[in-house]
C-alpha cells in the first residue's frame, strides 16, 4: 500500500534542498551555459523552469511526490496563474537558491510565493496559483483531506 502524503517528509534532503521552517523551502540551482542567453545572463523564461523544479522538490520533501499524486490519488497540479517580477540578472556559474512558500491552500488550489536569490540578493520573485485537477478528466478536483491538512500546517 502506498504511503500517505507527508509520511516521507524530511527537513533536509540528500540532494541539498532545505526546509528552513515549516513553510520556507529552498532548492539549490547552479547556472550553466544552457541557462544563459547570448549576453551571458539567465534567459528570462528559465526562471519559470527553476521555480517548477523547486515546487516539485518541495512536494517531494513533504512526502508528496508527483508520481504518488497521479498514481495513488488520481490528482495533478497545474499552474493556472503565474506572475513574475525580475529584479536582477543571474549569470553563468552563479549558485542560486529557489524558495517555495505556501501562502494559502484550500479547496482545489494552492497559492505559492517563490523567490530566486543569489546570496542575499533577490533576483526574481513570483506568485503562482496551482489548481488541482483529476488525472483522468483534467477537471478541477478538491485536495484530498490528508493533503489539505498537511498543506494547511505549512501556510505562512
N, CA, C and O atoms as a GROMACS GRO file, in nm:
protein
  624
    1UNK      N    1   0.085  -0.118   0.000
    1UNK     CA    2   0.000   0.000   0.000
    1UNK      C    3   0.089   0.124   0.000
    1UNK      O    4   0.192   0.126   0.067
    2UNK      N    5   0.050   0.224  -0.073
    2UNK     CA    6   0.130   0.346  -0.084
    2UNK      C    7   0.124   0.427   0.044
    2UNK      O    8   0.026   0.422   0.119
    3UNK      N    9   0.231   0.502   0.068
    3UNK     CA   10   0.234   0.590   0.183
    3UNK      C   11   0.140   0.707   0.162
    3UNK      O   12   0.116   0.749   0.048
    4UNK      N   13   0.087   0.759   0.270
    4UNK     CA   14   0.003   0.877   0.262
    4UNK      C   15   0.091   1.000   0.250
    4UNK      O   16   0.210   0.994   0.282
    5UNK      N   17   0.033   1.112   0.204
    5UNK     CA   18   0.115   1.232   0.190
    5UNK      C   19   0.172   1.274   0.325
    5UNK      O   20   0.105   1.269   0.428
    6UNK      N   21   0.296   1.316   0.320
    6UNK     CA   22   0.362   1.364   0.441
    6UNK      C   23   0.432   1.256   0.520
    6UNK      O   24   0.509   1.288   0.611
    7UNK      N   25   0.406   1.130   0.489
    7UNK     CA   26   0.467   1.025   0.569
    7UNK      C   27   0.615   1.010   0.542
    7UNK      O   28   0.688   0.953   0.623
    8UNK      N   29   0.660   1.061   0.429
    8UNK     CA   30   0.802   1.053   0.396
    8UNK      C   31   0.869   1.189   0.405
    8UNK      O   32   0.982   1.205   0.359
    9UNK      N   33   0.801   1.289   0.462
    9UNK     CA   34   0.855   1.424   0.471
    9UNK      C   35   0.984   1.426   0.552
    9UNK      O   36   1.003   1.345   0.642
   10UNK      N   37   1.074   1.519   0.518
   10UNK     CA   38   1.201   1.529   0.587
   10UNK      C   39   1.248   1.674   0.579
   10UNK      O   40   1.220   1.743   0.481
   11UNK      N   41   1.320   1.720   0.679
   11UNK     CA   42   1.363   1.858   0.678
   11UNK      C   43   1.480   1.887   0.586
   11UNK      O   44   1.494   2.000   0.540
   12UNK      N   45   1.564   1.790   0.558
   12UNK     CA   46   1.679   1.814   0.470
   12UNK      C   47   1.697   1.693   0.382
   12UNK      O   48   1.711   1.581   0.431
   13UNK      N   49   1.695   1.714   0.250
   13UNK     CA   50   1.708   1.601   0.160
   13UNK      C   51   1.853   1.576   0.125
   13UNK      O   52   1.940   1.659   0.154
   14UNK      N   53   1.878   1.462   0.064
   14UNK     CA   54   2.014   1.426   0.028
   14UNK      C   55   2.064   1.505  -0.092
   14UNK      O   56   2.184   1.506  -0.118
   15UNK      N   57   1.974   1.572  -0.166
   15UNK     CA   58   2.019   1.646  -0.283
   15UNK      C   59   2.040   1.794  -0.255
   15UNK      O   60   2.060   1.872  -0.348
   16UNK      N   61   2.037   1.834  -0.128
   16UNK     CA   62   2.071   1.971  -0.094
   16UNK      C   63   1.954   2.063  -0.067
   16UNK      O   64   1.973   2.174  -0.018
   17UNK      N   65   1.832   2.019  -0.098
   17UNK     CA   66   1.717   2.103  -0.068
   17UNK      C   67   1.707   2.119   0.083
   17UNK      O   68   1.752   2.033   0.159
   18UNK      N   69   1.648   2.226   0.124
   18UNK     CA   70   1.643   2.253   0.267
   18UNK      C   71   1.509   2.313   0.304
   18UNK      O   72   1.460   2.404   0.237
   19UNK      N   73   1.450   2.262   0.411
   19UNK     CA   74   1.329   2.321   0.466
   19UNK      C   75   1.375   2.402   0.585
   19UNK      O   76   1.410   2.347   0.690
   20UNK      N   77   1.376   2.536   0.570
   20UNK     CA   78   1.428   2.621   0.676
   20UNK      C   79   1.330   2.635   0.791
   20UNK      O   80   1.370   2.662   0.904
   21UNK      N   81   1.204   2.619   0.764
   21UNK     CA   82   1.099   2.606   0.866
   21UNK      C   83   0.983   2.537   0.798
   21UNK      O   84   0.998   2.490   0.686
   22UNK      N   85   0.868   2.529   0.860
   22UNK     CA   86   0.758   2.453   0.802
   22UNK      C   87   0.708   2.508   0.670
   22UNK      O   88   0.646   2.435   0.592
   23UNK      N   89   0.732   2.636   0.641
   23UNK     CA   90   0.673   2.691   0.521
   23UNK      C   91   0.773   2.742   0.418
   23UNK      O   92   0.731   2.783   0.310
   24UNK      N   93   0.902   2.740   0.446
   24UNK     CA   94   1.001   2.801   0.358
   24UNK      C   95   1.103   2.696   0.313
   24UNK      O   96   1.186   2.652   0.392
   25UNK      N   97   1.095   2.658   0.188
   25UNK     CA   98   1.179   2.554   0.130
   25UNK      C   99   1.275   2.620   0.032
   25UNK      O  100   1.236   2.712  -0.040
   26UNK      N  101   1.401   2.575   0.028
   26UNK     CA  102   1.500   2.629  -0.065
   26UNK      C  103   1.562   2.516  -0.147
   26UNK      O  104   1.612   2.417  -0.092
   27UNK      N  105   1.558   2.533  -0.279
   27UNK     CA  106   1.616   2.436  -0.372
   27UNK      C  107   1.737   2.501  -0.440
   27UNK      O  108   1.724   2.609  -0.497
   28UNK      N  109   1.855   2.437  -0.436
   28UNK     CA  110   1.974   2.495  -0.498
   28UNK      C  111   1.974   2.478  -0.650
   28UNK      O  112   1.932   2.375  -0.702
   29UNK      N  113   2.022   2.580  -0.719
   29UNK     CA  114   2.034   2.577  -0.866
   29UNK      C  115   2.168   2.637  -0.903
   29UNK      O  116   2.206   2.742  -0.850
   30UNK      N  117   2.240   2.572  -0.992
   30UNK     CA  118   2.364   2.626  -1.045
   30UNK      C  119   2.338   2.665  -1.190
   30UNK      O  120   2.268   2.594  -1.262
   31UNK      N  121   2.393   2.777  -1.232
   31UNK     CA  122   2.370   2.827  -1.367
   31UNK      C  123   2.478   2.775  -1.462
   31UNK      O  124   2.598   2.794  -1.439
   32UNK      N  125   2.432   2.711  -1.569
   32UNK     CA  126   2.519   2.655  -1.673
   32UNK      C  127   2.502   2.734  -1.803
   32UNK      O  128   2.411   2.817  -1.814
   33UNK      N  129   2.588   2.708  -1.902
   33UNK     CA  130   2.577   2.773  -2.032
   33UNK      C  131   2.437   2.761  -2.089
   33UNK      O  132   2.382   2.858  -2.142
   34UNK      N  133   2.378   2.644  -2.078
   34UNK     CA  134   2.245   2.620  -2.137
   34UNK      C  135   2.137   2.709  -2.078
   34UNK      O  136   2.031   2.724  -2.138
   35UNK      N  137   2.161   2.768  -1.962
   35UNK     CA  138   2.063   2.855  -1.896
   35UNK      C  139   2.072   3.000  -1.940
   35UNK      O  140   1.983   3.080  -1.912
   36UNK      N  141   2.180   3.035  -2.011
   36UNK     CA  142   2.206   3.176  -2.041
   36UNK      C  143   2.174   3.210  -2.186
   36UNK      O  144   2.163   3.124  -2.272
   37UNK      N  145   2.160   3.341  -2.209
   37UNK     CA  146   2.140   3.390  -2.346
   37UNK      C  147   2.275   3.434  -2.403
   37UNK      O  148   2.379   3.411  -2.342
   38UNK      N  149   2.272   3.498  -2.518
   38UNK     CA  150   2.396   3.540  -2.584
   38UNK      C  151   2.474   3.641  -2.502
   38UNK      O  152   2.595   3.656  -2.521
   39UNK      N  153   2.408   3.711  -2.411
   39UNK     CA  154   2.474   3.810  -2.328
   39UNK      C  155   2.534   3.752  -2.202
   39UNK      O  156   2.595   3.825  -2.123
   40UNK      N  157   2.517   3.620  -2.181
   40UNK     CA  158   2.575   3.555  -2.064
   40UNK      C  159   2.490   3.564  -1.938
   40UNK      O  160   2.537   3.528  -1.829
   41UNK      N  161   2.366   3.612  -1.951
   41UNK     CA  162   2.277   3.617  -1.836
   41UNK      C  163   2.166   3.513  -1.853
   41UNK      O  164   2.139   3.468  -1.964
   42UNK      N  165   2.105   3.476  -1.743
   42UNK     CA  166   1.999   3.375  -1.749
   42UNK      C  167   1.882   3.426  -1.832
   42UNK      O  168   1.830   3.535  -1.807
   43UNK      N  169   1.843   3.348  -1.930
   43UNK     CA  170   1.728   3.378  -2.014
   43UNK      C  171   1.603   3.384  -1.925
   43UNK      O  172   1.583   3.296  -1.841
   44UNK      N  173   1.520   3.484  -1.943
   44UNK     CA  174   1.410   3.512  -1.851
   44UNK      C  175   1.317   3.393  -1.827
   44UNK      O  176   1.272   3.373  -1.714
   45UNK      N  177   1.287   3.315  -1.929
   45UNK     CA  178   1.193   3.203  -1.915
   45UNK      C  179   1.250   3.090  -1.829
   45UNK      O  180   1.174   3.008  -1.776
   46UNK      N  181   1.382   3.085  -1.815
   46UNK     CA  182   1.442   2.979  -1.734
   46UNK      C  183   1.408   2.991  -1.586
   46UNK      O  184   1.412   2.892  -1.514
   47UNK      N  185   1.375   3.112  -1.540
   47UNK     CA  186   1.334   3.126  -1.401
   47UNK      C  187   1.208   3.044  -1.373
   47UNK      O  188   1.191   2.990  -1.264
   48UNK      N  189   1.120   3.036  -1.472
   48UNK     CA  190   1.000   2.951  -1.458
   48UNK      C  191   1.038   2.805  -1.441
   48UNK      O  192   0.979   2.734  -1.360
   49UNK      N  193   1.138   2.759  -1.516
   49UNK     CA  194   1.186   2.621  -1.503
   49UNK      C  195   1.244   2.596  -1.365
   49UNK      O  196   1.216   2.494  -1.303
   50UNK      N  197   1.326   2.690  -1.318
   50UNK     CA  198   1.386   2.676  -1.185
   50UNK      C  199   1.278   2.668  -1.078
   50UNK      O  200   1.287   2.588  -0.984
   51UNK      N  201   1.175   2.750  -1.091
   51UNK     CA  202   1.067   2.753  -0.992
   51UNK      C  203   0.983   2.625  -0.999
   51UNK      O  204   0.939   2.575  -0.896
   52UNK      N  205   0.960   2.574  -1.118
   52UNK     CA  206   0.887   2.448  -1.133
   52UNK      C  207   0.962   2.334  -1.065
   52UNK      O  208   0.903   2.254  -0.993
   53UNK      N  209   1.092   2.328  -1.088
   53UNK     CA  210   1.172   2.223  -1.023
   53UNK      C  211   1.167   2.236  -0.871
   53UNK      O  212   1.156   2.136  -0.800
   54UNK      N  213   1.175   2.359  -0.822
   54UNK     CA  214   1.169   2.381  -0.676
   54UNK      C  215   1.035   2.336  -0.620
   54UNK      O  216   1.030   2.277  -0.512
   55UNK      N  217   0.925   2.363  -0.691
   55UNK     CA  218   0.793   2.318  -0.643
   55UNK      C  219   0.786   2.166  -0.638
   55UNK      O  220   0.731   2.110  -0.543
   56UNK      N  221   0.840   2.100  -0.739
   56UNK     CA  222   0.841   1.954  -0.741
   56UNK      C  223   0.923   1.899  -0.624
   56UNK      O  224   0.879   1.806  -0.557
   57UNK      N  225   1.040   1.955  -0.601
   57UNK     CA  226   1.125   1.911  -0.491
   57UNK      C  227   1.062   1.942  -0.355
   57UNK      O  228   1.075   1.864  -0.260
   58UNK      N  229   0.993   2.056  -0.345
   58UNK     CA  230   0.922   2.093  -0.222
   58UNK      C  231   0.816   1.988  -0.189
   58UNK      O  232   0.808   1.941  -0.075
   59UNK      N  233   0.737   1.951  -0.288
   59UNK     CA  234   0.635   1.847  -0.265
   59UNK      C  235   0.701   1.717  -0.223
   59UNK      O  236   0.653   1.650  -0.131
   60UNK      N  237   0.810   1.681  -0.290
   60UNK     CA  238   0.880   1.558  -0.256
   60UNK      C  239   0.932   1.562  -0.113
   60UNK      O  240   0.927   1.461  -0.042
   61UNK      N  241   0.981   1.679  -0.069
   61UNK     CA  242   1.031   1.691   0.068
   61UNK      C  243   0.920   1.672   0.171
   61UNK      O  244   0.946   1.637   0.286
   62UNK      N  245   0.796   1.696   0.128
   62UNK     CA  246   0.680   1.676   0.216
   62UNK      C  247   0.628   1.533   0.209
   62UNK      O  248   0.535   1.496   0.281
   63UNK      N  249   0.689   1.452   0.122
   63UNK     CA  250   0.644   1.314   0.105
   63UNK      C  251   0.530   1.302   0.007
   63UNK      O  252   0.458   1.202   0.007
   64UNK      N  253   0.512   1.402  -0.076
   64UNK     CA  254   0.403   1.404  -0.174
   64UNK      C  255   0.464   1.412  -0.313
   64UNK      O  256   0.460   1.518  -0.376
   65UNK      N  257   0.520   1.303  -0.360
   65UNK     CA  258   0.579   1.302  -0.492
   65UNK      C  259   0.473   1.312  -0.600
   65UNK      O  260   0.360   1.268  -0.582
   66UNK      N  261   0.512   1.372  -0.715
   66UNK     CA  262   0.414   1.389  -0.822
   66UNK      C  263   0.366   1.256  -0.877
   66UNK      O  264   0.252   1.246  -0.923
   67UNK      N  265   0.450   1.153  -0.874
   67UNK     CA  266   0.404   1.022  -0.921
   67UNK      C  267   0.301   0.964  -0.825
   67UNK      O  268   0.206   0.899  -0.868
   68UNK      N  269   0.320   0.986  -0.692
   68UNK     CA  270   0.220   0.941  -0.594
   68UNK      C  271   0.088   1.012  -0.620
   68UNK      O  272  -0.018   0.949  -0.619
   69UNK      N  273   0.094   1.143  -0.643
   69UNK     CA  274  -0.029   1.219  -0.667
   69UNK      C  275  -0.107   1.162  -0.784
   69UNK      O  276  -0.228   1.140  -0.774
   70UNK      N  277  -0.039   1.138  -0.894
   70UNK     CA  278  -0.105   1.090  -1.015
   70UNK      C  279  -0.151   0.945  -1.000
   70UNK      O  280  -0.266   0.912  -1.028
   71UNK      N  281  -0.061   0.859  -0.955
   71UNK     CA  282  -0.089   0.716  -0.948
   71UNK      C  283  -0.186   0.679  -0.837
   71UNK      O  284  -0.282   0.605  -0.860
   72UNK      N  285  -0.160   0.729  -0.716
   72UNK     CA  286  -0.239   0.687  -0.599
   72UNK      C  287  -0.359   0.776  -0.571
   72UNK      O  288  -0.464   0.727  -0.529
   73UNK      N  289  -0.345   0.906  -0.593
   73UNK     CA  290  -0.454   0.998  -0.562
   73UNK      C  291  -0.534   1.038  -0.685
   73UNK      O  292  -0.641   1.097  -0.673
   74UNK      N  293  -0.482   1.005  -0.805
   74UNK     CA  294  -0.552   1.041  -0.928
   74UNK      C  295  -0.564   1.192  -0.945
   74UNK      O  296  -0.664   1.243  -0.994
   75UNK      N  297  -0.458   1.263  -0.903
   75UNK     CA  298  -0.461   1.408  -0.897
   75UNK      C  299  -0.337   1.466  -0.960
   75UNK      O  300  -0.229   1.408  -0.952
   76UNK      N  301  -0.352   1.581  -1.024
   76UNK     CA  302  -0.237   1.652  -1.078
   76UNK      C  303  -0.246   1.798  -1.038
   76UNK      O  304  -0.355   1.852  -1.020
   77UNK      N  305  -0.129   1.862  -1.025
   77UNK     CA  306  -0.123   2.006  -1.003
   77UNK      C  307  -0.091   2.072  -1.136
   77UNK      O  308  -0.002   2.029  -1.208
   78UNK      N  309  -0.165   2.178  -1.169
   78UNK     CA  310  -0.138   2.255  -1.290
   78UNK      C  311  -0.132   2.403  -1.253
   78UNK      O  312  -0.208   2.450  -1.169
   79UNK      N  313  -0.041   2.475  -1.316
   79UNK     CA  314  -0.031   2.618  -1.292
   79UNK      C  315  -0.145   2.687  -1.366
   79UNK      O  316  -0.157   2.675  -1.488
   80UNK      N  317  -0.229   2.759  -1.292
   80UNK     CA  318  -0.339   2.832  -1.355
   80UNK      C  319  -0.310   2.982  -1.365
   80UNK      O  320  -0.368   3.051  -1.448
   81UNK      N  321  -0.219   3.033  -1.281
   81UNK     CA  322  -0.176   3.172  -1.289
   81UNK      C  323  -0.031   3.182  -1.245
   81UNK      O  324   0.013   3.112  -1.154
   82UNK      N  325   0.043   3.270  -1.312
   82UNK     CA  326   0.182   3.296  -1.274
   82UNK      C  327   0.211   3.443  -1.295
   82UNK      O  328   0.177   3.500  -1.398
   83UNK      N  329   0.275   3.504  -1.197
   83UNK     CA  330   0.315   3.644  -1.206
   83UNK      C  331   0.458   3.653  -1.156
   83UNK      O  332   0.488   3.617  -1.042
   84UNK      N  333   0.549   3.703  -1.242
   84UNK     CA  334   0.690   3.714  -1.205
   84UNK      C  335   0.738   3.857  -1.215
   84UNK      O  336   0.691   3.935  -1.297
   85UNK      N  337   0.832   3.890  -1.128
   85UNK     CA  338   0.900   4.019  -1.134
   85UNK      C  339   1.049   3.990  -1.131
   85UNK      O  340   1.099   3.917  -1.046
   86UNK      N  341   1.119   4.051  -1.228
   86UNK     CA  342   1.263   4.032  -1.238
   86UNK      C  343   1.331   4.152  -1.173
   86UNK      O  344   1.300   4.267  -1.204
   87UNK      N  345   1.425   4.124  -1.081
   87UNK     CA  346   1.491   4.229  -1.006
   87UNK      C  347   1.635   4.250  -1.050
   87UNK      O  348   1.678   4.364  -1.069
   88UNK      N  349   1.710   4.140  -1.068
   88UNK     CA  350   1.850   4.145  -1.110
   88UNK      C  351   1.878   4.019  -1.192
   88UNK      O  352   1.811   3.917  -1.173
   89UNK      N  353   1.976   4.024  -1.281
   89UNK     CA  354   2.007   3.904  -1.360
   89UNK      C  355   2.098   3.806  -1.285
   89UNK      O  356   2.181   3.844  -1.203
   90UNK      N  357   2.079   3.679  -1.316
   90UNK     CA  358   2.174   3.576  -1.275
   90UNK      C  359   2.268   3.552  -1.392
   90UNK      O  360   2.232   3.577  -1.507
   91UNK      N  361   2.388   3.505  -1.362
   91UNK     CA  362   2.488   3.487  -1.465
   91UNK      C  363   2.550   3.348  -1.458
   91UNK      O  364   2.535   3.276  -1.359
   92UNK      N  365   2.620   3.313  -1.564
   92UNK     CA  366   2.689   3.185  -1.574
   92UNK      C  367   2.773   3.159  -1.449
   92UNK      O  368   2.849   3.245  -1.405
   93UNK      N  369   2.757   3.040  -1.393
   93UNK     CA  370   2.835   2.999  -1.277
   93UNK      C  371   2.773   3.035  -1.143
   93UNK      O  372   2.820   2.989  -1.039
   94UNK      N  373   2.668   3.118  -1.144
   94UNK     CA  374   2.604   3.155  -1.017
   94UNK      C  375   2.542   3.034  -0.949
   94UNK      O  376   2.498   2.939  -1.013
   95UNK      N  377   2.541   3.040  -0.817
   95UNK     CA  378   2.472   2.942  -0.733
   95UNK      C  379   2.353   3.014  -0.671
   95UNK      O  380   2.368   3.111  -0.598
   96UNK      N  381   2.234   2.963  -0.702
   96UNK     CA  382   2.111   3.028  -0.660
   96UNK      C  383   2.035   2.941  -0.561
   96UNK      O  384   2.057   2.820  -0.552
   97UNK      N  385   1.946   3.004  -0.488
   97UNK     CA  386   1.851   2.934  -0.403
   97UNK      C  387   1.711   2.971  -0.447
   97UNK      O  388   1.678   3.090  -0.456
   98UNK      N  389   1.628   2.872  -0.475
   98UNK     CA  390   1.491   2.896  -0.518
   98UNK      C  391   1.398   2.852  -0.406
   98UNK      O  392   1.393   2.734  -0.371
   99UNK      N  393   1.326   2.948  -0.350
   99UNK     CA  394   1.240   2.917  -0.235
   99UNK      C  395   1.096   2.894  -0.277
   99UNK      O  396   1.051   2.939  -0.382
  100UNK      N  397   1.026   2.820  -0.191
  100UNK     CA  398   0.882   2.795  -0.208
  100UNK      C  399   0.817   2.819  -0.073
  100UNK      O  400   0.860   2.764   0.028
  101UNK      N  401   0.714   2.900  -0.072
  101UNK     CA  402   0.634   2.922   0.049
  101UNK      C  403   0.488   2.903   0.015
  101UNK      O  404   0.437   2.959  -0.083
  102UNK      N  405   0.421   2.824   0.095
  102UNK     CA  406   0.278   2.804   0.078
  102UNK      C  407   0.204   2.922   0.142
  102UNK      O  408   0.205   2.937   0.264
  103UNK      N  409   0.143   3.005   0.059
  103UNK     CA  410   0.073   3.123   0.108
  103UNK      C  411  -0.068   3.086   0.154
  103UNK      O  412  -0.113   3.129   0.260
  104UNK      N  413  -0.136   3.005   0.073
  104UNK     CA  414  -0.273   2.966   0.107
  104UNK      C  415  -0.308   2.838   0.032
  104UNK      O  416  -0.273   2.822  -0.085
  105UNK      N  417  -0.378   2.749   0.100
  105UNK     CA  418  -0.426   2.629   0.033
  105UNK      C  419  -0.569   2.605   0.077
  105UNK      O  420  -0.609   2.639   0.188
  106UNK      N  421  -0.644   2.547  -0.012
  106UNK     CA  422  -0.781   2.515   0.022
  106UNK      C  423  -0.861   2.482  -0.101
  106UNK      O  424  -0.828   2.525  -0.212
  107UNK      N  425  -0.964   2.405  -0.081
  107UNK     CA  426  -1.048   2.368  -0.194
  107UNK      C  427  -0.971   2.292  -0.299
  107UNK      O  428  -0.922   2.182  -0.274
  108UNK      N  429  -0.961   2.352  -0.416
  108UNK     CA  430  -0.895   2.287  -0.529
  108UNK      C  431  -0.776   2.367  -0.580
  108UNK      O  432  -0.743   2.359  -0.698
  109UNK      N  433  -0.712   2.445  -0.491
  109UNK     CA  434  -0.598   2.523  -0.538
  109UNK      C  435  -0.502   2.558  -0.424
  109UNK      O  436  -0.535   2.546  -0.306
  110UNK      N  437  -0.383   2.600  -0.463
  110UNK     CA  438  -0.278   2.648  -0.373
  110UNK      C  439  -0.230   2.782  -0.426
  110UNK      O  440  -0.233   2.806  -0.547
  111UNK      N  441  -0.188   2.869  -0.338
  111UNK     CA  442  -0.118   2.992  -0.377
  111UNK      C  443   0.021   2.984  -0.316
  111UNK      O  444   0.037   2.968  -0.195
  112UNK      N  445   0.121   2.994  -0.402
  112UNK     CA  446   0.260   2.981  -0.359
  112UNK      C  447   0.339   3.106  -0.394
  112UNK      O  448   0.318   3.167  -0.499
  113UNK      N  449   0.429   3.144  -0.306
  113UNK     CA  450   0.523   3.253  -0.330
  113UNK      C  451   0.660   3.189  -0.352
  113UNK      O  452   0.701   3.101  -0.276
  114UNK      N  453   0.730   3.235  -0.456
  114UNK     CA  454   0.863   3.182  -0.483
  114UNK      C  455   0.960   3.296  -0.508
  114UNK      O  456   0.924   3.399  -0.564
  115UNK      N  457   1.084   3.273  -0.466
  115UNK     CA  458   1.190   3.372  -0.487
  115UNK      C  459   1.316   3.300  -0.533
  115UNK      O  460   1.345   3.188  -0.492
  116UNK      N  461   1.389   3.368  -0.619
  116UNK     CA  462   1.520   3.320  -0.662
  116UNK      C  463   1.621   3.420  -0.608
  116UNK      O  464   1.616   3.538  -0.640
  117UNK      N  465   1.713   3.370  -0.526
  117UNK     CA  466   1.815   3.454  -0.462
  117UNK      C  467   1.955   3.405  -0.497
  117UNK      O  468   1.978   3.286  -0.520
  118UNK      N  469   2.047   3.501  -0.500
  118UNK     CA  470   2.190   3.471  -0.508
  118UNK      C  471   2.249   3.533  -0.382
  118UNK      O  472   2.266   3.655  -0.374
  119UNK      N  473   2.281   3.449  -0.285
  119UNK     CA  474   2.323   3.503  -0.156
  119UNK      C  475   2.209   3.584  -0.097
  119UNK      O  476   2.098   3.533  -0.083
  120UNK      N  477   2.234   3.708  -0.064
  120UNK     CA  478   2.131   3.794  -0.010
  120UNK      C  479   2.059   3.877  -0.114
  120UNK      O  480   1.973   3.959  -0.079
  121UNK      N  481   2.091   3.859  -0.242
  121UNK     CA  482   2.030   3.939  -0.348
  121UNK      C  483   1.909   3.870  -0.409
  121UNK      O  484   1.918   3.755  -0.453
  122UNK      N  485   1.796   3.940  -0.410
  122UNK     CA  486   1.674   3.889  -0.475
  122UNK      C  487   1.686   3.913  -0.625
  122UNK      O  488   1.704   4.026  -0.670
  123UNK      N  489   1.674   3.804  -0.702
  123UNK     CA  490   1.686   3.814  -0.848
  123UNK      C  491   1.550   3.811  -0.916
  123UNK      O  492   1.528   3.883  -1.014
  124UNK      N  493   1.460   3.728  -0.866
  124UNK     CA  494   1.329   3.712  -0.928
  124UNK      C  495   1.230   3.668  -0.821
  124UNK      O  496   1.264   3.588  -0.734
  125UNK      N  497   1.108   3.719  -0.828
  125UNK     CA  498   1.004   3.677  -0.734
  125UNK      C  499   0.879   3.645  -0.814
  125UNK      O  500   0.854   3.703  -0.919
  126UNK      N  501   0.801   3.551  -0.762
  126UNK     CA  502   0.680   3.512  -0.833
  126UNK      C  503   0.570   3.464  -0.740
  126UNK      O  504   0.596   3.414  -0.630
  127UNK      N  505   0.449   3.479  -0.786
  127UNK     CA  506   0.331   3.426  -0.718
  127UNK      C  507   0.264   3.331  -0.817
  127UNK      O  508   0.244   3.364  -0.933
  128UNK      N  509   0.231   3.212  -0.768
  128UNK     CA  510   0.171   3.109  -0.852
  128UNK      C  511   0.041   3.060  -0.790
  128UNK      O  512   0.033   3.038  -0.669
  129UNK      N  513  -0.059   3.042  -0.873
  129UNK     CA  514  -0.180   2.974  -0.830
  129UNK      C  515  -0.177   2.837  -0.897
  129UNK      O  516  -0.166   2.826  -1.019
  130UNK      N  517  -0.186   2.736  -0.815
  130UNK     CA  518  -0.176   2.598  -0.862
  130UNK      C  519  -0.314   2.534  -0.843
  130UNK      O  520  -0.365   2.526  -0.732
  131UNK      N  521  -0.372   2.489  -0.953
  131UNK     CA  522  -0.502   2.422  -0.947
  131UNK      C  523  -0.482   2.272  -0.934
  131UNK      O  524  -0.383   2.218  -0.984
  132UNK      N  525  -0.574   2.206  -0.866
  132UNK     CA  526  -0.571   2.060  -0.858
  132UNK      C  527  -0.679   2.007  -0.952
  132UNK      O  528  -0.794   2.052  -0.949
  133UNK      N  529  -0.640   1.911  -1.036
  133UNK     CA  530  -0.732   1.853  -1.132
  133UNK      C  531  -0.728   1.701  -1.125
  133UNK      O  532  -0.628   1.642  -1.085
  134UNK      N  533  -0.836   1.640  -1.163
  134UNK     CA  534  -0.845   1.495  -1.173
  134UNK      C  535  -0.755   1.449  -1.287
  134UNK      O  536  -0.760   1.505  -1.397
  135UNK      N  537  -0.674   1.347  -1.262
  135UNK     CA  538  -0.579   1.299  -1.364
  135UNK      C  539  -0.646   1.250  -1.491
  135UNK      O  540  -0.592   1.269  -1.600
  136UNK      N  541  -0.762   1.188  -1.479
  136UNK     CA  542  -0.829   1.132  -1.597
  136UNK      C  543  -0.905   1.238  -1.676
  136UNK      O  544  -0.894   1.245  -1.798
  137UNK      N  545  -0.982   1.319  -1.607
  137UNK     CA  546  -1.070   1.414  -1.676
  137UNK      C  547  -1.009   1.553  -1.692
  137UNK      O  548  -1.055   1.632  -1.775
  138UNK      N  549  -0.906   1.584  -1.614
  138UNK     CA  550  -0.842   1.715  -1.610
  138UNK      C  551  -0.940   1.825  -1.566
  138UNK      O  552  -0.919   1.943  -1.596
  139UNK      N  553  -1.044   1.785  -1.496
  139UNK     CA  554  -1.139   1.880  -1.440
  139UNK      C  555  -1.099   1.913  -1.296
  139UNK      O  556  -1.036   1.830  -1.230
  140UNK      N  557  -1.135   2.032  -1.247
  140UNK     CA  558  -1.099   2.069  -1.109
  140UNK      C  559  -1.146   1.965  -1.007
  140UNK      O  560  -1.253   1.906  -1.020
  141UNK      N  561  -1.063   1.945  -0.907
  141UNK     CA  562  -1.094   1.848  -0.802
  141UNK      C  563  -1.036   1.896  -0.670
  141UNK      O  564  -0.925   1.948  -0.667
  142UNK      N  565  -1.110   1.878  -0.563
  142UNK     CA  566  -1.064   1.920  -0.431
  142UNK      C  567  -0.941   1.838  -0.390
  142UNK      O  568  -0.924   1.723  -0.430
  143UNK      N  569  -0.858   1.902  -0.308
  143UNK     CA  570  -0.744   1.831  -0.250
  143UNK      C  571  -0.795   1.720  -0.158
  143UNK      O  572  -0.893   1.740  -0.087
  144UNK      N  573  -0.730   1.605  -0.158
  144UNK     CA  574  -0.764   1.502  -0.059
  144UNK      C  575  -0.746   1.559   0.082
  144UNK      O  576  -0.657   1.640   0.106
  145UNK      N  577  -0.829   1.516   0.174
  145UNK     CA  578  -0.830   1.570   0.310
  145UNK      C  579  -0.692   1.567   0.376
  145UNK      O  580  -0.649   1.667   0.434
  146UNK      N  581  -0.621   1.453   0.367
  146UNK     CA  582  -0.488   1.443   0.431
  146UNK      C  583  -0.390   1.545   0.373
  146UNK      O  584  -0.313   1.607   0.446
  147UNK      N  585  -0.394   1.561   0.242
  147UNK     CA  586  -0.303   1.656   0.177
  147UNK      C  587  -0.342   1.799   0.213
  147UNK      O  588  -0.254   1.882   0.238
  148UNK      N  589  -0.469   1.829   0.216
  148UNK     CA  590  -0.514   1.963   0.254
  148UNK      C  591  -0.469   1.997   0.396
  148UNK      O  592  -0.423   2.109   0.422
  149UNK      N  593  -0.481   1.902   0.488
  149UNK     CA  594  -0.437   1.925   0.626
  149UNK      C  595  -0.287   1.948   0.633
  149UNK      O  596  -0.241   2.038   0.704
  150UNK      N  597  -0.210   1.868   0.560
  150UNK     CA  598  -0.064   1.884   0.558
  150UNK      C  599  -0.028   2.024   0.508
  150UNK      O  600   0.055   2.091   0.569
  151UNK      N  601  -0.088   2.066   0.400
  151UNK     CA  602  -0.056   2.197   0.342
  151UNK      C  603  -0.099   2.311   0.433
  151UNK      O  604  -0.031   2.414   0.439
  152UNK      N  605  -0.210   2.295   0.503
  152UNK     CA  606  -0.254   2.400   0.596
  152UNK      C  607  -0.155   2.419   0.710
  152UNK      O  608  -0.140   2.530   0.761
  153UNK      N  609  -0.086   2.312   0.750
  153UNK     CA  610   0.009   2.325   0.860
  153UNK      C  611   0.134   2.404   0.823
  153UNK      O  612   0.207   2.449   0.911
  154UNK      N  613   0.158   2.421   0.692
  154UNK     CA  614   0.278   2.492   0.650
  154UNK      C  615   0.245   2.623   0.578
  154UNK      O  616   0.332   2.680   0.511
  155UNK      N  617   0.123   2.672   0.590
  155UNK     CA  618   0.092   2.802   0.534
  155UNK      C  619   0.168   2.907   0.611
  155UNK      O  620   0.190   2.896   0.731
  156UNK      N  621   0.208   3.012   0.538
  156UNK     CA  622   0.283   3.118   0.607
  156UNK      C  623   0.196   3.201   0.694
  156UNK      O  624   0.243   3.294   0.759
   0.00000   0.00000   0.00000
